[in-house]
């Protein structure tokens, strides 16, 4: 099958991890997640097998994969022990089109994972909680922590696409910078509390955010920001 790459991150083990919608890599069966050796292009044994994935984050402790769940795997591809994968959900009544629930991007921030998600709620251990555009998850247990982007009401159609964590210039406050679709905007939120630092509406989705020389760069499909 032709495959589409949605995320890739290097890891201290030297491998390049891939996530997307595919069933083979280099002729070997790999369902939606794989790893390759970037020095020679050989396909590594890592093969957890997931549904179509939108993101992957490789760390020294685990490899996290974003589907409609935030999954965690050991380097051998087995599920991380003690990690209960949270599931994200969307409310179709909030949007004029079908937006599937997905974990779109992930960043390791201390002992937590910040994840941009197409989500209006999370489901974990049978308990449902309101969420919006981004979630904060305990990296070891999968517990969804009490963190919500400020000034995003529950009836908002916003969903998160891309994020990064950087210190806010001038204050040194660790900040989550988020690119969003649905209710389109780019914004910054305090990493500890979720309090809004700034929010700028755009004329289309903010699909990617990057940081350089103390400035936030935003890409997407919009005419003004």
N, C-alpha and C positions, 0 to 999 in steps of 0.2 A: 504494500500500500504506500502511496505517496504520504510522506509524513511532514508535519508542521511543527516547527520548534517554537515553544513559547517561553522557555526560560533556560538559562544555563549558568552555573556557578562553579568555580574551581574550589578545591578543598585541600587542606594540608596533606592529604594522601596523594596529591598530584594528579588526580583524575578530573576530568571534565564531565559534569553531570548534565543530562539532557531531559527535558520534559516536553510533552506535546501530545500529538495524536498520531501514533504510528504503531506498527506491530512487528517491525524488523529494523535492525540496525546492522549494517555490514553483513547482511544475509543471515544474521542470527535472530531468533525470536526474542523480542523485547517489547513488552506491552506498555507503551506510553512513557516509560521512564528507563533510562539507560545511563551507562558511564563509559567513557572512552579514555584511552591513554593519549594525551595530546602530542606526545613525542613521536608516536608512530601510527596513530589512528586506530589501534587495535581496540576491540570491544571488550570491556571488562566483564567479569562474571555478575556484577550487581544487576539484579533483575527482580525487583519486588512485584511487578505486575499490578497495575492500577487501572482505573478508568482514565479517560482522557484528562491530561494534566495541563494546567495553565502556568505553573511556577515550580521551581525547585530551589532549595537553599541548602547547600552543603556546609556543614560545620565540623569542628573536631569531635563533637559529641554525637551528632546524628545527621541524617540526611532527611530534610523536610520536603514534602511534596504537597502541592496545592491542587486539589480536585474540588468537589463539593464538600470535601473534608480537608482538614489540615492533618496530614499523615506524617508519621515519624518512623524512620527505619534505621537499623544498624547497618554498618558497612557491608555486611554479608547479605543484606536485602531482607532480613527478618524484621518484623515490627519491633519497635523499641519497647522493652519491658516497662510497665508502669505508666505508659503514655496512652491516655484515652482520647482518641481523635475527635475534636469538636467538628460538628457539621454546620455549614452555613445554609440559610434559607432566604428566598426572596418572596415578596408579596406581589403577585401579578396585578393586583388592583391598583398599585401605585404607579404603574407605567403603562404606556400605550402600546408597548411591544413586549415580547417575552424575553426577559433577562434571566438567564439561568444562574443558579447559585454557584459561585466559584471563588476560590482563593486565588487572586490574581498576582500577588507579589508578596515577598516576605523579607524581613530584615531581622537579624539577631541583635537585640538590644539588652546587654547584660545577661540576665538569666530568663529573659522573655523573648517571644517572637512577636513582632509587629507585622500584621498581615493586612494588606489591602484586599477587600473582598466585595463581590457583588452579593450583598447581604442586607436583610432587614431584621434578621434574628439569627440566633445560634441555638443548636440543639446538642445537649450533652447529658448523658446519663438519664435521658427521659425528661430533662428539665429544659424548657425553652426560655430564652432571654432576649430582650430587644437589643439589637446591634445596628450599626449604620456605617457603611463605607470602610471601616477599619476595626480590627479587633486586636487585643493584647492577650497573649496566651503564654502560660507557664511552659517554658521549653522542656521541662522534665516530665510534667504530668499531663499536659494538654488542657489543664483547667483554663477556662476563659475568665480573665480577670475583670474586675469592675473598672472599665475604662471605655468611655464613649466620646467621640469627637464633639466638642462643644458647639452649640448653636446648629446642630443638625437634628431637627425634630423627627419624631417617629413617622410622620406622614410624608417626609421628604422622599423623593425618588432617587436620591444620590446613591451611587455605588463607587467603591474605590477601585482604581486600576493600577496605580503605581505609587510607591512611597520610598522615602529614605529617612534616616535619622541623622541629624547634625545639630551642633550647638547653635542656638540663635545668636547671630552676630550682636556683639555689644553686651549681651546679658550672660552668655555662657550656658543658657538653659537648654538641656537636651530637648530637641523639638522634632516632631514627626511632620514631615512635609509630604502632602498628599495630592495626587492628581486624580480627578474624579470625573465620571460620566453620569448620565441620567440628568440630575440637577448639576450642570457642568460648572466646575470651579477648580482652582488650585488653592491650597490652604496650608497653614501651619498650626500644629496643636502641641501643647506641652506634653512631653512624654510621660511625666509622672501623673498628671491630673486630667489630661484631655482638654484643658481650657484652650479656647481659640486664641492664637497669636495674631493671625490675619486670615482673611478669606477674600479671594478675588474671583468674581464670576467670569466665565468665558463664554464665547459664542458657540462652542462645541466642546467635545470631551477633551480633557487634559489627560493624555495617554501615557506620558512619561515625564519623570522629574529627575534632574541630575544636579550635582553641586560642584562648583568650581570657584576658587578665589573669593569665597564669602558670598557668592551669589547663587540663587536658585534659577535653574533653567527649566523651562516647561515646554514640552512638545505635545502635539496632538492634531486634531482637525478642528481648527477654529480660525476666525478672521480677526478677532480682537480679544484682548485679555486686560 
